[in-house]
Amino acid sequence: MAEQGSTNSRTSCVIESTVGVTLDARVYQPISDSNSTDNVVVAVLVHPYSVLGGCQALMRGIARGLSNRGVIAVTFDSRGAGKSSGRASLTGSAEINDVISVCKWAVTNFSTRKIILVGSSAGAAIAGSAVDQVEEVVAYVSLGYPFGFTASILFGRHQKAILQSPKPKLFVMGTKDGFTSVKQLENKLKDAAGHNTTHLIEGASHFQMEGPAFDADMVNLILEFITTL
């Protein structure tokens, strides 16, 4: 459906993940988008930690903003969240399969060779583990990656995959992030593979960045990053 005053349409769909798990998803597609599949860019957005209430609704503002600017955006509830079946895992390991399944679904349904994988908070960690498992994922955007010591107890196992990935990566973080300090981010990225870009938002906390007040900023940063690919 298209909302009044909007330049995008939103449709609901169900995507199969691993056996027995189905994912409730939304597709935000530019209304002006033609049937041509040339140079189609699809952003797959991975929401924050579902164990603490993270769900695709938190990514809706970014998805709308991207689709209003010509990028197809796909959001979904990972296993155990919202109307998706299955059970959430404590460390996000099982959810990696959900991200891979959604990316492959996007490749099939939009005939795209260019997927931008965007993850928020724990979703950034989970998405990072899927980056090199889908050929069509050409770049990665992290919104508040939980690199800090305490967060690493749960999500540390995801770090190796994204730090060793040769694909272009953008790391966005608030300077007041309570889970990762600016110094911790810099230390993690100094030896990371590939081309890595950081963007610090002065004074922003971790959970502030997840809120709608920063959606427009996130959209602009993602779009600017896409132009460099």
MOUR-V238528 format. One record per residue. N is the residue number from 1. RES is the residue in three letters. PSI is psi in whole degrees, -180 to 180 (999 if undefined). D_LAST is the distance of its C-alpha to the last C-alpha in whole Angstrom. Layout:
BEGIN
n: [N N]
res: [RES RES]
psi: [PSI PSI]
d_last: [D_LAST D_LAST]
END
This chain:
BEGIN
n: [1 2 3 4 5 6 7 8 9 10 11 12 13 14 15 16 17 18 19 20 21 22 23 24 25 26 27 28 29 30 31 32 33 34 35 36 37 38 39 40 41 42 43 44 45 46 47 48 49 50 51 52 53 54 55 56 57 58 59 60 61 62 63 64 65 66 67 68 69 70 71 72 73 74 75 76 77 78 79 80 81 82 83 84 85 86 87 88 89 90 91 92 93 94 95 96 97 98 99 100 101 102 103 104 105 106 107 108 109 110 111 112 113 114 115 116 117 118 119 120 121 122 123 124 125 126 127 128 129 130 131 132 133 134 135 136 137 138 139 140 141 142 143 144 145 146 147 148 149 150 151 152 153 154 155 156 157 158 159 160 161 162 163 164 165 166 167 168 169 170 171 172 173 174 175 176 177 178 179 180 181 182 183 184 185 186 187 188 189 190 191 192 193 194 195 196 197 198 199 200 201 202 203 204 205 206 207 208 209 210 211 212 213 214 215 216 217 218 219 220 221 222 223 224 225 226 227 228 229]
res: [MET ALA GLU GLN GLY SER THR ASN SER ARG THR SER CYS VAL ILE GLU SER THR VAL GLY VAL THR LEU ASP ALA ARG VAL TYR GLN PRO ILE SER ASP SER ASN SER THR ASP ASN VAL VAL VAL ALA VAL LEU VAL HIS PRO TYR SER VAL LEU GLY GLY CYS GLN ALA LEU MET ARG GLY ILE ALA ARG GLY LEU SER ASN ARG GLY VAL ILE ALA VAL THR PHE ASP SER ARG GLY ALA GLY LYS SER SER GLY ARG ALA SER LEU THR GLY SER ALA GLU ILE ASN ASP VAL ILE SER VAL CYS LYS TRP ALA VAL THR ASN PHE SER THR ARG LYS ILE ILE LEU VAL GLY SER SER ALA GLY ALA ALA ILE ALA GLY SER ALA VAL ASP GLN VAL GLU GLU VAL VAL ALA TYR VAL SER LEU GLY TYR PRO PHE GLY PHE THR ALA SER ILE LEU PHE GLY ARG HIS GLN LYS ALA ILE LEU GLN SER PRO LYS PRO LYS LEU PHE VAL MET GLY THR LYS ASP GLY PHE THR SER VAL LYS GLN LEU GLU ASN LYS LEU LYS ASP ALA ALA GLY HIS ASN THR THR HIS LEU ILE GLU GLY ALA SER HIS PHE GLN MET GLU GLY PRO ALA PHE ASP ALA ASP MET VAL ASN LEU ILE LEU GLU PHE ILE THR THR LEU]
psi: [155 135 148 131 1 153 22 162 149 130 152 148 166 129 132 132 -135 167 124 -3 126 143 130 124 162 140 124 113 135 132 -35 -3 128 179 -4 139 5 127 30 128 128 127 121 120 129 120 165 177 115 -26 -29 19 4 138 170 -22 -28 -18 1 -43 -42 -42 -45 -44 -42 -44 -32 -21 16 3 130 131 136 124 160 154 124 169 133 -7 146 -129 4 145 180 -172 135 145 152 -36 -2 10 -44 -31 -17 -40 -33 -44 -46 -43 -42 -41 -44 -35 -42 -40 -45 -44 -22 4 41 149 12 98 132 120 120 124 143 128 -126 -28 -28 -40 -46 -46 -37 -31 -15 -12 -50 6 -2 115 -37 -10 114 -13 166 140 126 128 93 54 132 76 -13 165 -50 -46 -30 -18 -39 -41 6 -30 -16 -18 -39 -43 -47 -34 -23 -6 134 -4 151 140 140 126 115 133 147 146 -13 23 126 -10 -26 128 162 -39 -41 -40 -47 -41 -38 -36 -13 -28 13 148 163 -173 121 129 140 148 118 133 110 126 -4 138 173 -52 -24 -41 -24 -12 164 -21 -23 2 -45 -40 -43 -42 -48 -41 -41 -44 -41 -40 -42 -37 -17 -8 999]
d_last: [31 30 31 33 30 27 25 24 26 26 28 29 29 30 28 30 29 31 35 36 33 32 29 30 27 25 23 22 21 21 24 23 21 22 23 21 18 16 12 13 11 13 14 16 18 21 23 25 28 31 34 34 33 29 28 26 28 26 23 24 23 20 20 22 20 16 18 20 17 16 14 17 18 20 22 25 28 28 31 34 32 33 35 33 35 36 36 33 33 34 31 28 29 30 27 24 26 25 21 21 24 22 18 20 22 19 18 22 22 19 19 15 13 10 11 10 13 15 18 21 23 25 22 20 22 22 19 18 21 19 15 16 19 17 15 13 12 8 8 11 12 16 18 21 21 25 25 29 32 33 30 30 33 32 28 28 28 24 23 23 20 18 19 19 15 13 10 8 10 11 15 17 21 24 26 29 28 31 29 27 28 25 27 26 23 22 25 23 19 21 21 18 16 13 11 12 12 15 17 20 22 26 29 27 28 27 29 28 24 25 27 26 27 23 22 21 19 17 16 15 13 11 10 10 7 5 6 4 0]
END
